[in-house]
Amino acid sequence: MSSQRWFAFLGVIGVHAALVWLGDRLPESLAPAVAGTVYLPLWPMQALGLPVFERAASGGWPGPSLLGWMLVATIWGVLWWLAIAIVSRLRARAA
């Protein structure tokens, strides 16, 4: 595994985590897309019966539980890892 891949992986994960952490402080046009990166992977897990959401406050959206956050981190980690591996392989073939 090259150090360039690790640098790219950590960079993408860092940017994604920062966007999720910023949450409501993001522009209104970007916030729903970032929230989707958290909620969309969890809805199928909830349908399977996994407790991925905490109890919602009255009238509010439930936040992810600890299991939910771990699954989000794992899912996005794998997806970003695969994306970087594919780009790295394509770049190696082109060179």
FIMI-285695 format. One record per residue (C-alpha): residue in three letters; x negated, z, y negated; residue number from 1. Coordinates in steps of 0.001 Angstrom, whole numbers, plus 500000, padded with zeros to 6 digits. Layout:
! FIMI-285695
NODE,ALA,X,Z,Y,NUM
...
END
This chain:
! FIMI-285695
NODE,MET,500000,500000,500000,1
NODE,SER,498441,498906,496756,2
NODE,SER,498213,501143,493734,3
NODE,GLN,500035,498457,491721,4
NODE,ARG,503082,498842,493960,5
NODE,TRP,503014,502611,493562,6
NODE,PHE,502684,502282,489792,7
NODE,ALA,505609,499835,489660,8
NODE,PHE,507714,502028,491957,9
NODE,LEU,507086,505207,489975,10
NODE,GLY,507682,503352,486713,11
NODE,VAL,511046,501959,487806,12
NODE,ILE,512136,505286,489284,13
NODE,GLY,511042,507064,486102,14
NODE,VAL,512999,504700,483849,15
NODE,HIS,516084,504960,486070,16
NODE,ALA,515866,508771,486159,17
NODE,ALA,515413,508919,482376,18
NODE,LEU,518487,506753,481821,19
NODE,VAL,520568,508963,484127,20
NODE,TRP,519233,512095,482416,21
NODE,LEU,520114,510729,478961,22
NODE,GLY,523716,510227,480101,23
NODE,ASP,526081,510702,477154,24
NODE,ARG,523300,510136,474637,25
NODE,LEU,523095,506464,475650,26
NODE,PRO,524865,503732,473661,27
NODE,GLU,528501,503278,474647,28
NODE,SER,527745,499819,476007,29
NODE,LEU,525060,501105,478417,30
NODE,ALA,526427,504493,479521,31
NODE,PRO,529081,503158,481964,32
NODE,ALA,526523,500991,483776,33
NODE,VAL,524147,503925,484172,34
NODE,ALA,526993,506185,485347,35
NODE,GLY,527865,503483,487866,36
NODE,THR,524409,503792,489400,37
NODE,VAL,525302,507389,490246,38
NODE,TYR,528978,507133,491176,39
NODE,LEU,529154,503774,492982,40
NODE,PRO,526787,504763,495826,41
NODE,LEU,528631,508066,496258,42
NODE,TRP,532186,506769,496613,43
NODE,PRO,531627,505295,500105,44
NODE,MET,529897,508530,501123,45
NODE,GLN,532914,510501,499914,46
NODE,ALA,535175,508170,501912,47
NODE,LEU,533127,509093,504992,48
NODE,GLY,533943,512747,504330,49
NODE,LEU,530600,513873,502922,50
NODE,PRO,530833,516523,500176,51
NODE,VAL,528981,514484,497549,52
NODE,PHE,530991,515687,494532,53
NODE,GLU,531461,519163,493089,54
NODE,ARG,534895,520407,492158,55
NODE,ALA,536011,518739,488950,56
NODE,ALA,536945,520710,485903,57
NODE,SER,540574,520210,484985,58
NODE,GLY,541001,516617,483864,59
NODE,GLY,537314,515745,484161,60
NODE,TRP,535134,513680,486424,61
NODE,PRO,533394,515655,489147,62
NODE,GLY,529639,515753,489000,63
NODE,PRO,527546,515027,492068,64
NODE,SER,526773,517951,494346,65
NODE,LEU,523222,518699,495476,66
NODE,LEU,523823,516485,498515,67
NODE,GLY,525169,513788,496203,68
NODE,TRP,522071,513853,494003,69
NODE,MET,519817,513743,497070,70
NODE,LEU,521710,510723,498411,71
NODE,VAL,521597,508944,495038,72
NODE,ALA,517833,509533,494815,73
NODE,THR,517313,508329,498389,74
NODE,ILE,519518,505249,498056,75
NODE,TRP,517958,504128,494781,76
NODE,GLY,514467,504985,496010,77
NODE,VAL,514935,502712,499024,78
NODE,LEU,516513,499926,496953,79
NODE,TRP,513759,499999,494315,80
NODE,TRP,511089,500188,497041,81
NODE,LEU,512537,497098,498741,82
NODE,ALA,512821,495205,495451,83
NODE,ILE,509187,495930,494573,84
NODE,ALA,508019,495037,498092,85
NODE,ILE,509833,491684,497913,86
NODE,VAL,508446,490852,494466,87
NODE,SER,504970,491909,495558,88
NODE,ARG,505138,489724,498664,89
NODE,LEU,506397,486724,496668,90
NODE,ARG,503595,487175,494135,91
NODE,ALA,501011,487372,496937,92
NODE,ARG,502266,484103,498449,93
NODE,ALA,502160,482359,495075,94
NODE,ALA,498552,483414,494469,95
END
